[in-house]
Amino acid sequence: MRDFSWKYFTLTGDVESFLLYKEVDGLASADTASSGESEAEDASEADQAQSL
């Protein structure tokens, strides 16, 4: 969806498609950041379990 909205924006200059691109890009960035935090928490929990 991100690539499509960007391509559509570059071809048409439609502001709505640019706003959609930014929204989808922001959601993808937030999802990536939250998954990185989850991985760090999982590693921390695994370290704690090993020390028991």
C-alpha positions in Angstrom: 0.0 0.0 0.0 2.9 2.3 0.8 4.5 1.9 -2.6 1.3 2.2 -4.4 0.3 5.4 -2.7 3.7 6.9 -3.4 3.6 5.9 -7.1 0.1 7.3 -7.4 1.2 10.5 -5.8 4.2 10.9 -8.1 2.1 10.3 -11.2 -0.9 12.5 -10.2 0.3 14.9 -7.5 -2.8 14.0 -5.5 -2.4 15.3 -1.9 -4.7 12.6 -0.5 -2.4 9.9 -1.8 0.6 11.6 -0.2 -1.2 11.8 3.1 -2.0 8.1 2.8 1.6 7.4 2.1 2.7 9.3 5.2 0.2 7.6 7.4 1.1 4.1 6.2 4.8 5.0 6.5 4.3 6.2 10.1 2.4 3.0 11.0 5.2 0.9 9.5 7.8 2.8 11.5 5.8 2.5 14.7 5.4 -1.2 14.1 9.1 -1.7 13.5 10.0 0.3 16.6 7.5 -1.7 18.8 8.8 -5.0 17.4 12.3 -4.0 18.3 11.2 -3.3 21.9 9.4 -6.7 22.1 12.6 -8.5 20.9 14.6 -6.7 23.6 12.1 -7.6 26.2 12.1 -11.3 25.1 15.9 -11.4 25.3 15.8 -9.9 28.7 13.3 -12.4 29.9 15.4 -15.3 28.4 18.5 -14.0 30.2 16.5 -13.9 33.5 15.2 -17.5 32.9 18.7 -18.8 32.3 20.1 -17.3 35.5 17.5 -19.2 37.5 
